[in-house]
Amino acid sequence: MSALGPMAGTTGRRLAWLRAPRFWLGMALSLMALYLTVKDVQWSEVGAALAQADRFFLLLALGSVLLNTWGKVVRWRLLFYPAHSQLSMLSCASALLVGQLANKLLPARLGDLMRAYFIAEDSGTSKLFALATTVVEKALDSVMLLLLIALVSLWTTIPSWLRRSSLLLSVALAVLLLAVVLVANQRQRIAEALGRWMLRYRALAFLRPFQRLVEASSELRALRDVAVQAQLWAWSVLVWAFGIVTNALVFRVLDLTVHPLASPLLMVVLMTGAILPTSPLQLGVFHYLCVVTLALFGVQRNVALSYAVVLHLVVHVPIVLGGVLGLWVGNYDFHRPDISSGG
């Protein structure tokens, strides 16, 4: 099936992901996490904590999520440099919001493929180039994750299980960023080398999509301009800062006093946990990760679950509403050719 086959095939093919092992593995993990999260919970205490939620700080937390999303839109648009000036913020925002919603509802992060396809259709740019921008975006976030782990480690002891998994993920994706930069600057040599290898060894034919992606990276001029790179890093810092601020504001929503490092450490945990296969909207896994992380700072289980419920709503309600709004504004056609056409 092609990269965006779920948008182009029949109803049966579009729902093929329901038969994928990753989907059912995610459902199993979510159910297990949900059980571990609610086990021995005193629901009366959870309800009492939620009833006392501060609406003012709740609105501030929602505002922080919106600013975080806006920063992602600006950063993604900048990756289309120098043609970014011809891309409307509305088009970028619509595609990104729809992609975020799809990532939360569908397995294998199909949302990133979808938004690359939609923005390419709107702008007339290469679909493979649009996909390459999402790869760079993830690589930038991986470096931010690695830096955040390093900063948090200076002032607190990170559990070994979290340190290993987070470092493995961030280092792997940081290497990806270096590879992207290398490809952007040596694309012709790499593409030609891949072509020669595939002609010589037929078993390497599976590299053809990667070769096409390398060729499409010729348009990634944002990685060859120092000023644009500085802006990309600045927006990345802001995006992650607003994510941490959101966590901190939700503590204020429930009038919780915790260690200042709880918010950034929770950011590390949730970002690392995002790679796990889960149920739609990360139900269960998201809450479990919050409860486990807050336990490190002495937060009682019932209170931690209350926090997890509020943070989950603060993060995911804007994603759902924004995705629906993006679908309406973008008026996207889900039956067009898939991204593998590259044009």
Secondary structure, DSSP 8 states (H G I E B T S, - for coil): --TTHHHHS-HHHHTGGGG-HHHHHHHHHHHHHHHHHHTT--HHHHHHHHHT--HHHHHHHHHHHHHHHHHHHHHHHHTTTTGGGGS-HHHHHHHHHHHHHHHHHSGGGHHHHHHHHHHHHHH---HHHHHHHHHHHHHHHHHHHHHHHHHHHHHS---HHHHHHHHHHHHHHHHHHHHHHHHHHSHHHHHHHHHHHHHH-GGGGGGHHHHHHHHHGGG-GGGG-HHHHHHHHHHHHHHHHHHHHHHHHHHHHTT----TTHHHHHHHHHHHHTTS--SGGGTTHHHHHHHHHHHTTT--HHHHHHHHHHHHHHHHHHHHHHHHHHHHHHT--TTS--GGG--
